[in-house]
Amino acid sequence: MRSHQPSCPATDDHTPHIVAAHPEQGWNLLCDGAIVFDDTGELLPDGRIVAPHRVPVERLTIAA
C-alpha cells in the first residue's frame, strides 16, 4: 500500500499551506491533511479536534 506524501513544499518554517479553499462553506484543507474551519477550530488527519478559540465579545474592536 502506498503511504501518504503531503504536498507541502520543503520550507524552513514548516507552515502548512492551503491546498483547497472553501470559504463559502467555512473551511480550508491544508497540505498536511488538516481541515481548518473559519471559527478557528480544526480537524486533524488523525481524527483529533482542536476546539475553536474565539475572542470574548467584549474584547472585539468596534468600528466607529
For each residue, the residues with C-beta under 8 A, 3 or more apart:
1:
2:
3:
4: 33
5:
6: 16 31 32 33
7: 19 31
8: 11 14 16 17 31 32
9: 17
10:
11: 8 14 15
12:
13:
14: 8 11
15: 11
16: 6 8 30 31 32 34
17: 8 9 30 31
18: 21 28 29 30 31
19: 7 29 30 31
20: 28 29
21: 18 28 29
22: 25 26 27 28 29
23: 26 28 38
24:
25: 22
26: 22 23 37 38 39
27: 22 35 36 37 38
28: 18 20 21 22 23 35 36
29: 18 19 20 21 22 33 34 35
30: 16 17 18 19 33 34 35 36
31: 6 7 8 16 17 18 19
32: 6 8 16 45
33: 4 6 29 30 44 45
34: 16 29 30 42 43 44 45
35: 27 28 29 30 42 43
36: 27 28 30 40 41 42
37: 26 27 40 41 42 43 52
38: 23 26 27
39: 26 52 54
40: 36 37 52 53 54
41: 36 37 49 50 51 52
42: 34 35 36 37 49 50
43: 34 35 37 47 49 50
44: 33 34 47 48 49 50
45: 32 33 34
46:
47: 43 44
48: 44
49: 41 42 43 44
50: 41 42 43 44
51: 41
52: 37 39 40 41
53: 40
54: 39 40
55: 59 60
56: 59 60
57: 60
58:
59: 55 56
60: 55 56 57
61:
62:
63:
64:
